[in-house]
Amino acid sequence: MSPHQFLINCRVDNAKKLLWNSDIAMSDIAEKSGFGCQQYMNKVFKKETGMTLSNYVNQQRINHAKYLLTNTDLQIQQIAHDCGY
């Protein structure tokens, strides 16, 4: 892996972590992840993951909801709230 690809992977991983916190604006996530601007982050994220930022967030919410449904006794309304719906 080239140093450039390593850096890209680190930035994408950092963006993934920050995306879970929906209180952070996309432009701030791009800046904090080292992309500089949201448009560049969108382009690189899609190229590296095969999905858009919004598709990634939705997929993570669904996966988290599935986990909570099968592994906890929480009510559906609470799970929905916890997953950002």
N, C-alpha and C positions, 0 to 999 in steps of 0.2 A: 504494500500500500504506500502510495506516495505521501509526502508530508501534506500536500494540498488536500488529498482525499481524507487524510486523518483529520485535518482541521474542519473540513466540511462535515464529516461524521460527528465530530464533537459539537458543532453548531446545531446540527439537526437534532441530536440527542438532547441538547439543552433546550431547544425550542419545544420538543415534545414534553419535557417536564414542565415548562412554563405554561404550555397550552392548557394543562389540566386546571390551572387557576384562571377561571373565566373572568376574573376581575381585572386582569391585565390586558391593556389594549394591544392589538396586533402590532402596531408600530413600536410599542415598547418591548414586546417580545423579540421583534426583529433586532432592535438595538441591543438588548441585553444578551442576545445569542450571538452577536457579532456579525450579523448580516448587513447592517447599515441601514437598509430600508426594507419595507414590507414587500415591495414588488420582487426584489431579489430573493427574499426568503421564500415567497410563494413559489417562484420558479425552481429554486434548488430543492425545496421540500418535496415538491411533486416529482422531480426527477429522481430523487433518492429513495422516496417511499412508495411511489406509484399512486399516491392519493393526494388530494388537495388538503389544505389545512382543516377546512370544515368537515370534510369526510373523515379525517383522522380523529378529530374531536368527537364526532358522532359515534364512530366505531368504538372509541375508548369508553364513552358513556354507556353504550349498549353492553360492552363486555363487563363493565363494573356492575351494571344492573343485573346481568345474568349471574354473576358471582354472588351478589347479595341475595338474590332470589333463592339460590340453591344452598347457600351456606349460612343464612341467618334466619331469624324469625321476625324480621322487620316487616311492617305492613307495606303494601305496594305504594301507598302514598308517600311514605317516608323514603322508600328507595328511589322513587321518582324525584323527590326533592333533593336527596343526596347526590343524585347523578346529574342534576342540573336541568331537569324537565319541569 
